[in-house]
Amino acid sequence: MASQTTMPIKKDSITIINVAVAVIHYKNQYLLGFRDASQHQGNRYEFVGGKIEHNETAKQALIREVAEEIGIEIDNNIAVKLGRLHHDYGDKQVCLQVYCIEITALQYEQYKNQSHGLEGQALTWVDKSKLLKGDYHLPAANKTILDWLRLPAQIAITYPLAHFSEYPQPMAAWLTYHKEYLAEEAWVYVRIRAAGLEGSADNTAQLLRLRPDIKAIVPYHSYSNNTNCQVSKAESLKAKYLKAEDSIIDSQIVANHLTHSQLMQWLNTVEKDNVSNCTISASLPIIVSCHDIDSIEAANQLACARLTQQLSPVIGIFLSPVLFTQTHPDVPPLGWKAWSELAELANMPVIGLGGLSPSMIEQAVQHGGVAVAGIRQFFK
């Protein structure tokens, strides 16, 4: 996206306005403007940004708009692509190209008390927790951006149950290990690979009861519905994982994970049928696994379909393997350069996976990612 110029798109005589959005922050303080009542989507807070002009890239538009609206020069700041999304307001359609930009301590000190922008708009710095809680009324298209911002900088992946096969009680050993060594308030992709959905669900629930501070990404389990669209559909995963009284655990499960195979199966059915008939029924936000251009394009189609159908969004992709991994020694690593080129194609936040450690988050950010994930290096 960043290497191409962007012009307004005409589709069936409807003009889609391309907009560059800058999610500016310093640590947990985020900058919002306030739209005047006379403006489109007025009386709402908004992130800084504006229309991408002819012969201008999204990043060039970001630099220009932030300088024009706020006065902050972000030429030397790293702009990490969060994603791209379309939204139909009825009277206007927009395509938002969204970047997250962390300013320096010096820039924050210079602008933190600025109450109005250079165009007269009110400005305010807000705490991330309040922003994500919905305390600030944003335009409808921004809801997905808030979902993207919920992703942490690192995600742990549990060891498979087979890793504890030498113990007399493998599942007890699995539970004990992850209870003890998961970091406080960690996000964790619970990948047990135990036989049967029911057993896997019960073991996941046990871990969440033992660690009420953590957030869990759980596998998307599917079955063929024997209709014209032979795609993955699922009962509510929470119905499988939870009992009625488990309200705490309910809040701990934050996303479903879709494997590369499940994603490509969905794409195959879409090509044979119609995307409106081919719905992955997970009610939670989705994180998918991608390894190449084809799977990233499939993830982009899935993300667009879910937004069109007003379903929970695709909030990220695990893009792997970045480096050599012990778990998949026969799979050639992408390397940071190729990984970065693939990440640029994604319309949602990209999470680095494969041979990484938490300390590599800066490398991931510099190459277009928002987070890193893994097993061995992600336990305390």
N, C-alpha and C positions, 0 to 999 in steps of 0.2 A: 504493500500500500504506500509506504513512505517514499518509494522511488518513483512513483507515478504522479502526474498532475491530476487534479480532480475537478470535474465540471458538474454543474447540475444535470441530473439524469431525467430524461423524459420517458415515461412508461405509460402507454395507452393515454397519451395527452395529459398525464399527470406529472408535474414537475417534482422531483425529489431533491430536496435541498441538502447538499453535503456540508456537514458542520464538523469542525474540529473542536474537541472538548478537552480542556486541561484540568485534571483533578490535581490541584496544587495543594501541597501540604508540607508541614514541618513536623516531623515525628507524628504525634496523634492529633495535631491541630490542622483542620482543613478549611480552605478559603471558599466562601460562598458569596455570590452577589445576590441582589434582590431585584426581581423584575417589576417594573412599574405596572400599575393596573391597566394602562392603555396598551401594553405590549401583548403579543401572542403568549398564551400561558402566563398571563400577568398575575401579580400578587403571590408569586412563588419564588423560593430560593433557587439558585442555579449554580453550576460550576462555570468557571470562566471559559469563554470560547466564542466562536462565531463562524460565519460562512467561509468556506474555502473558495478562494477566488480562482479565476481562470489562470492556468499555467502555474499553479501553486500547489505544493505538496501539503499533506496534513501537518507535518512537523513545521514547515515554513509558516503555515497559517497559525499554528499554535504560538510560535515565537512572535509573530506580528500582532495577533489578537491580545496576548497577555501584555505586551508592551503598550498597545494602544489603550487597553481598558484599565490596566492597573499601574503600569509603569515599571514592572519588574522585567529585567532582561534575563531571559532563560536560555540564551544561546549555548551556554556552557553547562547547563544542567542536563542530567540524563532524563530523557523522556521515554518511559516504559509503556509500550502499547498494552492497554487492557483489552481492547477489542473493538469490534465494529457492530453496530446494530441499526436496524430499521424500525421506524415507528410511524404509524398512521394516526394522526390526530383528527382525522375527518376532514378538516379544512386545509390540512397541510401534511405532507409526508417528509420525513427527515431521515438522513443516514448519518449517524453519529460515529465519528472516528475518535476513540477515547484513549487518552494517554495520561499516565500518572507521573507527576513531576514533583520530586522532593526538593525544596529550596534549601539553601544553606542557612546556618545559624545567623550569619551576617545579614542575609536577605530578610530573614524573618524579623530580626530586631529592627530593621529599617522600615518594614511595612506592617508590623503587627498592630500598630495603633492607627492605621489609615482607615478612617470610617467611610470614605467614599472613593469611588474610582474616578478615573480621569474623564469619564463620560457622565459623571454625576450620580451613578448608581451606588446604592448603599452596599457596604462590604462588611462581612463579619467572619471571624475565625471561630470555628466550632469544634468541640471535642468529637473524636471519631465515634465513641460509644453512643453519644446522643444523636449523631448523624445517622448511624446504622439503626438506631432505635426508632427512627421516624419522627424525631422532634422537629424537623425542618421540612416543610411541605415543598417537594420538588416536582417538576413536570413529570408526567407519567413515564416518559422514555427513560428517566433516570433510575427507575426501580431496579433494572438489571445491573446498572453500574454499582449500586449499593450492594447487590448480591456478590458482584465480583470483588468488592473491597473487603468482604468478610473473609476471604481466603487468607490464611496466615503465611508467614514467610517460610515455614517448614512444615512438612507433613511426614509423620512416621508411618511405616507400613509394618504390620505385625509379621512375625515369623510364621511360616506354615506349621501346622500341627506335626508334620513329619519331622521337623527339626528336633522334636522332643520324643521321638519314637523309642529311644533307649531307656526312658524313664518308665518305672512300673505303672504309673498313671499319667500318660502323656498330656491329657487335657488339664489335669490339676497342675502339672508343671508349666504348661502354656499359660494358664491363668496367673499363677504365682509370679512368673517372670515378667509378664506384661503389667501386672499390677504394680510391681516394685520398680521397674525400670522405665516406664513411660514418663516423660517429663510432665511437670505440672501444667494443666490446662492445654495439653497437647491436642492437636488434630491428628487422628490416626485412621488409616485405611485398614479396616479389620478384614484380613484375608486369611481365613483359617484353612480352607481347602479340606474341610472335614466332609465325611460322607453324609449326604442328605441335607436338605434345606432346614429341616426342623432342628437337627442337632447343631448346625452352624448358628442358627438364630438363637438357640438357647445359650450356647457358649458366649456369643456376643453380648447377650443381655446380662450374663453373669459378670463379664468384664466391666460393663458399664455400671452395674450396681457396686462393684468394688472400687471403681474410680469415677465418682459422680462429677469430677472436675473436667473430664476429657470430652471431646467432640468426636463423633464417629462417622466415617464414610463406610457404607456397607454395600455389599455386592447386589447388583440388580439380578434377580432370579426370574427366569422367563419360561414361557411355554407357548406352543403353537395354538392359536385359537381356532384353527380349521375353518377359516373363512377365506374370502378371496384374497386377503392380505395376510400371508403366512409370516407374521412378524412377531417379535418378542412382545408379549404383554404380561403384566404381573398384577397380582393382587397387591393391595397396599402393603409395602414392605413392613410398615409399622405394625400392621395387623399380624404379621408373621413373627415379628421380633418382640412384640410387647404384649403384656396383659393389661387389662383395663386400668389396674391400679398403678401402672408404671409411668406416671406422668413425668417424673424426673428423667427417666431414660428416654421418653418421647422427645424431650427437648435436646437430648444429647446427640441424636441421630440427625445429621445436618445435610447429608447428600447420599445419593446412590452412585455406585461406580459401574460404568458400562465398559466391558472389555473390548479390545480391538475386534475380536470375532463377532461379538454382538452388534457392534457398530456397523461393520460391513454387511452383516446379515440384514440389518435394518435398511441399509442403502440398496441392497439387491431387491428387496421387496418393494421399495419406493419406485425403482426403475421399472418393475413389472406392473405396479398398480398405480395408486395415486397417493401423494404424501398426506392428504387429508384423511385417508383411510388407514394410514400406517402410523399409529401412535404408540410410542413407548410410554406406557401408562404410569410410570413412576411419578408420584405426586411431589416428591422431593426434587430439589436441584440436582443436576447430574454432572459428574466428572467422567470424562472418557479417556481411554488409552489410545494414543496414536503413535505410529512409527514412520510414516512416510507421507508423501503428498496426497495420495489417494485417501488415506484415512483422515487427514486434516480437512480435505474437501468434504468428506462425509460428515465430519463433526460440524462444519460450517452449515451444511444443509439441515442437519438435525437441530442446531441452535436456531436457525431461521424458522423452521417448522414449528418448534415449540413456542416461540414468541408469537407467531401468527395464530396459533391455536390457544394462546393465552395460558400456557402451561409454565411450570417452574423452569427456569432457564438452564442452559449448559453453563456452568460457572468456571470451568477450567478443563484443560487437558493435561494428562501426563504424557509428555513427549520423551521417548526413550529409544535406545539407551544413549545417553550423552557420552559416557566413557565405558571402559571395559568393566564387566560385572562378573563376580564369581558365580552368581546364580544362572547366568546365561553366557557361558564362556565361548560358545560357538557363534554368537551373534555379533557381527562387526559393529563397533561403536560409531556413532555419527560424528563425534568430535564437535567442538564448540562452534566452528564456522558453519558447518552444514546444519547443525541444530538451530543456530540463529536464523539461517535462511528459511528453514521450515517454520520456525516460530512466527516469522513475519507474515506468513500466509494465514494464520489462525485468526478467527473472529472472536476469540475469547481469551482470557488469561492463560499463559503457558507455564507449566510446572516442570522443572527439570528432574529427570529420573534416570538412574543408572550410573553407579560408580561415584556418586556424589556424597558430600558431607555437609552438615549445616553451615560450615565455614565458607562454603562455595557460593553462598547466596549472592555476594557481590558480583561474582563472575556471571551468574545466571542473569542478574539484572542488567549488566552491561551487554549481554547478548540477547536481550529482549524477553526475559522471563520474569515472573513475579514471585516464584517460590522454588524450593528444592524439596525433593522427597527421597526416601530410601529406608533401608532396614538397618543394617549393621551400625552405621554411624549415627543413628537418630535416637538411640536410647542412652540414658544417662549412666 
